[in-house]
Amino acid sequence: MSYLFKLLGVIGLLIITHGIFIKKEKPRDWNFAIGGIFLLAYSIYLHDLIFIILQMVFIVSNLYREWRLIKKK
């Protein structure tokens, strides 16, 4: 089971890293949010409260940014 959560963490990092290289804002924001969800699962597995809070703030801020971009159109 620990390998599964480590794999989720690695996948989250890869998705976020991929998002860094995307030039368009919309897919980049979604990559950050999805990668953050994977890293949130890993941080919950680690029982690391600081990492959990960080990931939750990261995910919410990316989704809020996406919502503002949609609302702006």
Secondary structure, DSSP 8 states (H G I E B T S, - for coil): -HHHHHHHHHHHHHHHHHHHT--SHHHHHHHHHHHHHHHHHHHHHHT-HHHHHHHHHHHHHHHHHHHHHHHH-
